[in-house]
Amino acid sequence: MESARELFAERGYAGTSTREIAKAAAVSEPMIFRHFGSKAGLFEEAVLAPFNEFVSGYIANWTERPRGVRSDIDEAREFYRGVYDVLSANRRLIQEMIGARATQGDVASDGPPGPHLGAILERFESVIQRERDERGFHAFDPAVMTRLMFGLVFSIAVHGDWMFDGAKKRRPDDKAFIDEMARLTIYGAYSADSKRTRR
């Protein structure tokens, strides 16, 4: 997996062969197909595996933590910090996956089921729903909110530099983005001291 990640990041999806990956990993090429079904299956898993691992760790930690120990805003910051860090660390591979999907469609459609992004995000929905119910947030759809939250941090982690190309102001640091995303998520258009009530 690590050899595949390095080669895909360096040469892109189209420019990397399973033969090269097998050689770099010191395994036989048929072994790649036995484990991942196809080059596309390996690619998608290589890109999404770090995020899948983050989600598993985050949910396990969140489940074990006593409720109400952290403030709403601190919970949001921790979520955004974790997602931002894992996406930023894998930015090159994610951009390559976006490019491959744009030119070739669903690149992993010919392989066995892997850690598809929709299924990974779906695991977060119960966390978001429980936070909504226990903390008394306004009613919202957990499936939609999960993807909006992910999309927010995804756009900054993967395309943040591009959004400031040609701008007169310098790109704010990562902490500024994480703080603003957390505030937007928790307070929305309300002031920080306004009382939230259920609708």
C-alpha positions as CSV (number, residue, x, y, z in Angstrom):
1,M,0.0,0.0,0.0
2,E,2.8,2.4,0.9
3,S,4.6,1.7,-2.4
4,A,1.4,2.3,-4.3
5,R,0.8,5.6,-2.4
6,E,4.3,6.9,-3.2
7,L,4.2,6.0,-6.9
8,F,0.6,7.3,-7.5
9,A,1.5,10.6,-5.8
10,E,4.7,10.9,-7.8
11,R,3.5,9.7,-11.2
12,G,-0.2,9.9,-11.1
13,Y,-2.8,7.2,-11.7
14,A,-2.3,6.8,-15.4
15,G,1.5,7.0,-15.2
16,T,1.8,4.2,-12.6
17,S,1.6,0.5,-13.5
18,T,0.8,-2.4,-11.2
19,R,4.1,-3.9,-12.4
20,E,6.0,-0.9,-11.0
21,I,4.1,-1.0,-7.8
22,A,4.8,-4.8,-7.4
23,K,8.5,-4.2,-8.0
24,A,8.7,-1.3,-5.5
25,A,6.8,-3.4,-2.9
26,A,8.8,-6.5,-3.6
27,V,5.7,-8.6,-4.2
28,S,4.4,-10.4,-7.3
29,E,2.0,-8.5,-9.6
30,P,-0.7,-11.2,-9.2
31,M,-0.7,-10.6,-5.5
32,I,-1.9,-7.0,-6.1
33,F,-4.8,-8.3,-8.1
34,R,-5.6,-11.0,-5.5
35,H,-5.8,-8.4,-2.7
36,F,-7.3,-5.4,-4.5
37,G,-9.0,-6.8,-7.6
38,S,-7.5,-4.1,-9.9
39,K,-5.2,-1.2,-10.1
40,A,-8.2,1.0,-9.6
41,G,-9.2,-0.8,-6.5
42,L,-5.7,-0.4,-5.1
43,F,-5.7,3.3,-6.0
44,E,-8.9,4.1,-4.3
45,E,-7.9,2.2,-1.2
46,A,-4.5,3.8,-1.1
47,V,-6.1,7.3,-1.2
48,L,-8.9,6.6,1.3
49,A,-7.2,4.3,3.8
50,P,-5.7,7.1,5.9
51,F,-9.1,8.9,6.2
52,N,-10.8,5.6,7.0
53,E,-8.3,5.0,9.8
54,F,-8.9,8.5,11.1
55,V,-12.7,8.0,11.2
56,S,-12.3,4.7,13.0
57,G,-10.0,6.3,15.6
58,Y,-12.2,9.4,16.0
59,I,-15.4,7.4,16.5
60,A,-13.7,5.0,19.0
61,N,-12.4,8.0,21.0
62,W,-15.7,9.9,20.8
63,T,-17.7,6.8,21.9
64,E,-15.5,6.2,25.0
65,R,-15.4,9.9,26.1
66,P,-17.9,11.0,28.7
67,R,-20.6,13.3,27.2
68,G,-20.4,17.0,28.0
69,V,-16.7,17.1,29.0
70,R,-15.8,19.3,26.1
71,S,-17.6,22.3,24.8
72,D,-19.5,22.3,21.5
73,I,-16.8,24.5,19.9
74,D,-13.9,22.3,21.2
75,E,-15.6,19.2,19.8
76,A,-16.0,20.9,16.4
77,R,-12.4,22.1,16.4
78,E,-11.1,18.6,17.2
79,F,-13.1,17.1,14.4
80,Y,-12.0,19.8,11.8
81,R,-8.3,19.6,13.0
82,G,-8.2,15.8,12.5
83,V,-9.9,15.8,9.1
84,Y,-7.8,18.7,8.0
85,D,-4.5,17.0,9.0
86,V,-5.3,13.7,7.3
87,L,-6.5,15.4,4.1
88,S,-3.6,17.8,4.0
89,A,-1.1,15.0,4.5
90,N,-2.6,13.1,1.5
91,R,-3.4,16.2,-0.6
92,R,-1.4,15.1,-3.7
93,L,-3.1,11.7,-3.8
94,I,-6.5,13.2,-3.4
95,Q,-5.9,15.6,-6.2
96,E,-4.8,12.7,-8.4
97,M,-8.0,10.8,-7.5
98,I,-10.1,13.8,-8.4
99,G,-8.3,14.1,-11.7
100,A,-8.6,10.4,-12.5
101,R,-12.3,10.5,-11.7
102,A,-12.8,13.5,-13.9
103,T,-11.2,11.8,-16.9
104,Q,-12.0,8.2,-16.3
105,G,-15.2,8.1,-14.2
106,D,-15.4,5.9,-11.1
107,V,-11.8,4.5,-11.2
108,A,-12.6,1.7,-8.7
109,S,-15.8,0.5,-10.3
110,D,-14.0,-2.6,-11.7
111,G,-12.6,-3.8,-8.3
112,P,-14.1,-5.3,-5.1
113,P,-15.8,-3.0,-2.6
114,G,-13.3,-0.9,-0.8
115,P,-13.4,2.0,1.6
116,H,-15.6,4.2,-0.6
117,L,-15.9,7.8,0.7
118,G,-19.7,7.7,1.0
119,A,-19.6,4.7,3.2
120,I,-16.9,6.2,5.3
121,L,-18.8,9.4,5.8
122,E,-21.9,7.4,6.6
123,R,-20.2,6.1,9.7
124,F,-20.0,9.7,11.0
125,E,-23.8,10.3,10.7
126,S,-24.6,8.6,14.0
127,V,-22.0,10.8,15.7
128,I,-23.4,13.9,14.2
129,Q,-27.0,12.9,15.0
130,R,-26.2,12.1,18.6
131,E,-24.4,15.4,19.0
132,R,-27.4,17.2,17.6
133,D,-29.8,15.4,19.9
134,E,-27.7,15.6,23.1
135,R,-26.5,19.2,22.7
136,G,-29.9,20.6,21.6
137,F,-28.8,22.0,18.2
138,H,-31.5,23.0,15.7
139,A,-33.0,20.2,13.7
140,F,-30.9,19.2,10.7
141,D,-30.4,16.2,8.5
142,P,-27.3,14.3,9.8
143,A,-26.5,12.8,6.3
144,V,-26.5,16.3,4.7
145,M,-24.7,18.0,7.6
146,T,-22.0,15.3,7.7
147,R,-21.2,15.9,4.0
148,L,-21.4,19.7,4.4
149,M,-18.9,19.6,7.2
150,F,-16.6,17.3,5.3
151,G,-16.9,19.4,2.2
152,L,-16.0,22.5,4.1
153,V,-12.7,21.2,5.4
154,F,-12.0,19.2,2.2
155,S,-12.1,22.3,0.1
156,I,-9.6,24.2,2.3
157,A,-7.3,21.2,2.9
158,V,-7.1,20.2,-0.8
159,H,-7.7,23.5,-2.7
160,G,-7.0,26.2,-0.1
161,D,-3.8,27.5,-1.7
162,W,-5.6,27.7,-5.1
163,M,-8.4,29.8,-3.6
164,F,-5.8,32.5,-2.7
165,D,-3.9,32.6,-6.0
166,G,-3.7,36.2,-7.1
167,A,-5.4,37.5,-3.9
168,K,-3.9,40.6,-2.3
169,K,-4.3,39.1,1.2
170,R,-2.1,36.2,2.3
171,R,-3.7,32.9,2.9
172,P,-4.6,32.6,6.6
173,D,-2.9,29.9,8.6
174,D,-4.5,26.5,9.2
175,K,-5.7,27.4,12.7
176,A,-7.6,30.4,11.4
177,F,-9.5,28.2,9.0
178,I,-10.2,25.5,11.6
179,D,-11.5,28.1,14.2
180,E,-13.8,29.7,11.6
181,M,-15.1,26.3,10.4
182,A,-15.9,25.4,14.0
183,R,-17.6,28.7,14.8
184,L,-19.6,28.5,11.6
185,T,-20.7,24.9,12.4
186,I,-21.7,25.6,16.0
187,Y,-23.0,29.1,15.9
188,G,-24.0,29.6,12.2
189,A,-25.5,33.0,11.9
190,Y,-26.1,33.3,15.6
191,S,-23.8,35.2,17.9
192,A,-21.7,33.1,20.2
193,D,-23.7,33.9,23.3
194,S,-27.2,33.4,21.8
195,K,-29.3,30.6,23.2
196,R,-29.8,27.7,20.8
197,T,-33.2,26.1,20.9
198,R,-34.7,23.1,19.1
199,R,-37.0,23.8,16.3
